[in-house]
Amino acid sequence: MSVDIRAAHLAMRRSGSDVFPPECLEYLLHLVFRASFQGKGFRDLPAAELCRILRQQAAEDFGTFAEMTLDRFGLKTFDDVGRAVFLLAEHGCLTLRDGETRADYAAAGPIRFPQG
């Protein structure tokens, strides 16, 4: 785990706000890097696309336990994903797109996976 993720996690604990476990922040950070990397550089990753990729990748990574795992990570809605993304950005782990807001994530609603 990188020092930046630890700093973000500790800042959340100190502020008394809801805490994302370090595993959540690390998973999300790696997901963003994998999704945005294109050969020689990084591309902008809009919130809606990150939300779609997160749902798809979590289903692949955790199977029938995807919803439960993200719930344990503190990610029940895509607004929670936005909070985590903005926390990582605040601590220099990510760069936000120009004009990106938490509302962009909240618009995606709850994180749900098809049952079956």
Stockholm file with secondary structure:
# STOCKHOLM 1.0

chainA/1-116         MSVDIRAAHLAMRRSGSDVFPPECLEYLLHLVFRASFQGKGFRDLPAAELCRILRQQAAEDFGTFAEMTLDRFGLKTFDDVGRAVFLLAEHGCLTLRDGETRADYAAAGPIRFPQG
#=GR chainA/1-116 SS CCHHHHHHHHHHHHHTSCCCCHHHHHHHHHHHHHHHEETTEECCCCHHHHHHHHHHHHHHHHGGGHHHHHHHTTCSBHHHHHHHHHHHHHTTSCCCCTTCCHHHHHTTCBCCCCCC
#=GC SS_cons         CCHHHHHHHHHHHHHTSCCCCHHHHHHHHHHHHHHHEETTEECCCCHHHHHHHHHHHHHHHHGGGHHHHHHHTTCSBHHHHHHHHHHHHHTTSCCCCTTCCHHHHHTTCBCCCCCC
//
